[in-house]
Amino acid sequence: MKIAVIGFGAAAIGFLEKMKHSKHEIHIFEKSKDIFSSSISGIRADGKLFVSSEMGGDIYIDRKLQKQFVDYYINHSSSKNYESGKSFSNEKHYNTFYEKGFLPITSDFYHLGTDQLKEVLNNIFQGFINHKNLIFHFNKRITEIEVTNKQVIINNSETYDKVLIAVGRSGHKLVKSVIQKYPELITDNTQVDLGIRYELPNHIVQELNDEMYEFKLKYKSKTGYMVRTFCNNPSGYVVTENYDDFCTVNGHAKLNDKSKNTNFAILTTIKLTQPFNEPISYGSYIAKLSNLLAGKDKVILQTYDHFKKSKRTKNLYRVFPTLPETKYILGDINLAFPRRIIESIIDFIENLNLIVPGIANPDNLVYAPEIKFYSNKLSNEVFENLQFAGDCSGSTRSIIYATVHGYLVAEKFMN
Ligand SMILES: Cc1cc2nc3c(=O)[nH]c(=O)nc-3n(C[C@H](O)[C@H](O)[C@H](O)COP(=O)(O)OP(=O)(O)OC[C@H]3O[C@@H](n4cnc5c(N)ncnc54)[C@H](O)[C@@H]3O)c2cc1C
């Protein structure tokens, strides 16, 4: 069989791991110019690997298989060093948060760090190119997919027996063109997570950081919206993330280079109903409005007190941002975000403060916009010869889930 894999990210890695010993001729098309390109694969930051049945994606993946792939990534680093923790395995912590209305999420974490990931990716790639049936094509962006009865044509020229689309979120243009042609692939598209990145001194959350590394919480706020923490980075750094036409905030942590602050996202899940069907546009407009206020390629930064009072921040006090000054403007997030989202976030922080004093300190830092887009949920049942794996399928949101998803689709191809 001649197979094409579009994108070389986490899902493609899982797929190729299963397929590498097969007799199939597999062509991998990656839009980045080479394996060292900074745009290759979402696995470049921050390298926190989770084992959980409550987060990471909407498909069931056996925890043993998840752990197998955690070990796979760790074993591809030369140091084999990582940080680890367990979120809410401690019953006392679980109960304390539960009593105050929070839903603690249990999971195990293994943090490789942004600094090690490049090497891990390169080592995985070097292993793959030893297999003659795996043929890599870098600098090759796929823009067109045509499904015929028996075959799939890519970029109006090359024909394959089967194609795996594994383009992650950055491949949304390709996915959009495919679903425009084959709308029957869409099974769900109504959700977007909008919120902020919160930054505060390490000592306030030291106990949680030490105990769990990442504390994952959900909370049904008084507005009715579900709010959650996401991507906690002890001694980490806040960064901006550039999309084609807007910029958002994110965070990461390094294994060696540590800051004095912890950052994590606080996100509100918005699920809209018919006739609405454009969650990505909704999130993008709010991001663009924030950028309009902050200036090109910048995000808004505000103290928590001013965020609550809807007052523009002009000075900071004890907490200083890890995001470079050229990347933010001191402002008022309330000018860009809908009120219900702001109220949900404040409700979350105030209630968390009852358990973790200092979380609601007036000079803690709030950055916006932080947005998590959910891809349209796509069906793998419509075409046997065209399959989706990883984040572009709408079924995964993490390195491990995307990798295993690719692995499972490969099993399906081989049967
Ligand atoms: C800043 C950041 C930090 C993150 N941190 C973590 C973390 O710590 N832990 C975690 O579990 N998850 C994390 N994630 C999420 C994680 O990276 C993704 O869930 C995972 O990488 C998804 O894997 P994937 O294979 O679906 O897509 P990706 O890994 O994104 O790979 C897709 C590949 O397809 C290529 N591509 C796109 N379009 C085309 C095209 N048209 N033609 C050819 N190639 C194309 C891209 O260049 C890319 O290399 C993070 C994401 C981001 C953005």
The ligand as an SDF file (V2000), in Angstrom:
LIG
                    3D

 53 58  0  0  0  0  0  0  0  0999 V2000
    2.6690   26.4300   22.8990 C   0  0  0  0  0  0  0  0  0  0  0  0
    2.0970   25.0460   23.0880 C   0  0  0  0  0  0  0  0  0  0  0  0
    2.4660   24.2990   24.1950 C   0  0  0  0  0  0  0  0  0  0  0  0
    1.9450   23.0260   24.3840 C   0  0  0  0  0  0  0  0  0  0  0  0
    2.3400   22.3100   25.4600 N   0  0  0  0  0  0  0  0  0  0  0  0
    1.8840   21.0570   25.6400 C   0  0  0  0  0  0  0  0  0  0  0  0
    2.3340   20.2550   26.7200 C   0  0  0  0  0  0  0  0  0  0  0  0
    3.1540   20.6670   27.5180 O   0  0  0  0  0  0  0  0  0  0  0  0
    1.8280   19.0080   26.8540 N   0  0  0  0  0  0  0  0  0  0  0  0
    0.9040   18.4850   25.9860 C   0  0  0  0  0  0  0  0  0  0  0  0
    0.4850   17.3320   26.1660 O   0  0  0  0  0  0  0  0  0  0  0  0
    0.4640   19.2150   24.9430 N   0  0  0  0  0  0  0  0  0  0  0  0
    0.9290   20.4770   24.7480 C   0  0  0  0  0  0  0  0  0  0  0  0
    0.4950   21.2090   23.6820 N   0  0  0  0  0  0  0  0  0  0  0  0
   -0.4690   20.5890   22.7600 C   0  0  0  0  0  0  0  0  0  0  0  0
    0.2650   19.5780   21.8750 C   0  0  0  0  0  0  0  0  0  0  0  0
    1.3920   20.1830   21.3200 O   0  0  0  0  0  0  0  0  0  0  0  0
   -0.6670   19.0630   20.8200 C   0  0  0  0  0  0  0  0  0  0  0  0
   -1.8270   18.5300   21.4460 O   0  0  0  0  0  0  0  0  0  0  0  0
   -0.0210   17.9650   19.9560 C   0  0  0  0  0  0  0  0  0  0  0  0
    1.2260   18.3810   19.4410 O   0  0  0  0  0  0  0  0  0  0  0  0
   -0.9500   17.6090   18.8090 C   0  0  0  0  0  0  0  0  0  0  0  0
   -0.2870   16.7320   17.9450 O   0  0  0  0  0  0  0  0  0  0  0  0
   -0.6750   16.7050   16.3980 P   0  0  0  0  0  0  0  0  0  0  0  0
    0.1650   15.6650   15.7480 O   0  0  0  0  0  0  0  0  0  0  0  0
   -2.1360   16.6260   16.2550 O   0  0  0  0  0  0  0  0  0  0  0  0
   -0.2490   18.1380   15.8190 O   0  0  0  0  0  0  0  0  0  0  0  0
    1.1850   18.8280   15.8180 P   0  0  0  0  0  0  0  0  0  0  0  0
    2.0790   18.1950   16.8050 O   0  0  0  0  0  0  0  0  0  0  0  0
    0.9280   20.2750   15.8880 O   0  0  0  0  0  0  0  0  0  0  0  0
    1.7780   18.4840   14.3660 O   0  0  0  0  0  0  0  0  0  0  0  0
    1.1850   18.9180   13.1820 C   0  0  0  0  0  0  0  0  0  0  0  0
    2.2670   19.0740   12.1160 C   0  0  0  0  0  0  0  0  0  0  0  0
    1.6350   19.2610   10.8460 O   0  0  0  0  0  0  0  0  0  0  0  0
    2.3400   20.2490   10.1180 C   0  0  0  0  0  0  0  0  0  0  0  0
    1.3850   20.8250    9.1400 N   0  0  0  0  0  0  0  0  0  0  0  0
    0.3360   21.6490    9.4020 C   0  0  0  0  0  0  0  0  0  0  0  0
   -0.3380   21.9230    8.2600 N   0  0  0  0  0  0  0  0  0  0  0  0
    0.2860   21.2690    7.2620 C   0  0  0  0  0  0  0  0  0  0  0  0
    0.0420   21.1540    5.8450 C   0  0  0  0  0  0  0  0  0  0  0  0
   -0.9920   21.7650    5.2590 N   0  0  0  0  0  0  0  0  0  0  0  0
    0.8930   20.4040    5.1050 N   0  0  0  0  0  0  0  0  0  0  0  0
    1.9670   19.7740    5.6900 C   0  0  0  0  0  0  0  0  0  0  0  0
    2.2380   19.8440    7.0290 N   0  0  0  0  0  0  0  0  0  0  0  0
    1.4080   20.5760    7.8080 C   0  0  0  0  0  0  0  0  0  0  0  0
    2.8160   21.2220   11.1770 C   0  0  0  0  0  0  0  0  0  0  0  0
    3.9330   21.9670   10.7240 O   0  0  0  0  0  0  0  0  0  0  0  0
    3.1770   20.2830   12.3250 C   0  0  0  0  0  0  0  0  0  0  0  0
    4.5130   19.8980   12.2890 O   0  0  0  0  0  0  0  0  0  0  0  0
    1.0240   22.4840   23.4640 C   0  0  0  0  0  0  0  0  0  0  0  0
    0.6530   23.2310   22.3290 C   0  0  0  0  0  0  0  0  0  0  0  0
    1.1890   24.5010   22.1400 C   0  0  0  0  0  0  0  0  0  0  0  0
    0.7960   25.2780   20.9080 C   0  0  0  0  0  0  0  0  0  0  0  0
  1  2  1  0
  2  3  1  0
  2 52  2  0
  3  4  2  0
  4  5  1  0
  4 50  1  0
  5  6  2  0
  6  7  1  0
  6 13  1  0
  7  8  2  0
  7  9  1  0
  9 10  1  0
 10 11  2  0
 10 12  1  0
 12 13  2  0
 13 14  1  0
 14 15  1  0
 14 50  1  0
 15 16  1  0
 16 17  1  0
 16 18  1  0
 18 19  1  0
 18 20  1  0
 20 21  1  0
 20 22  1  0
 22 23  1  0
 23 24  1  0
 24 25  2  0
 24 26  1  0
 24 27  1  0
 27 28  1  0
 28 29  2  0
 28 30  1  0
 28 31  1  0
 31 32  1  0
 32 33  1  0
 33 34  1  0
 33 48  1  0
 34 35  1  0
 35 36  1  0
 35 46  1  0
 36 37  1  0
 36 45  1  0
 37 38  2  0
 38 39  1  0
 39 40  1  0
 39 45  2  0
 40 41  1  0
 40 42  2  0
 42 43  1  0
 43 44  2  0
 44 45  1  0
 46 47  1  0
 46 48  1  0
 48 49  1  0
 50 51  2  0
 51 52  1  0
 52 53  1  0
M  END
$$$$
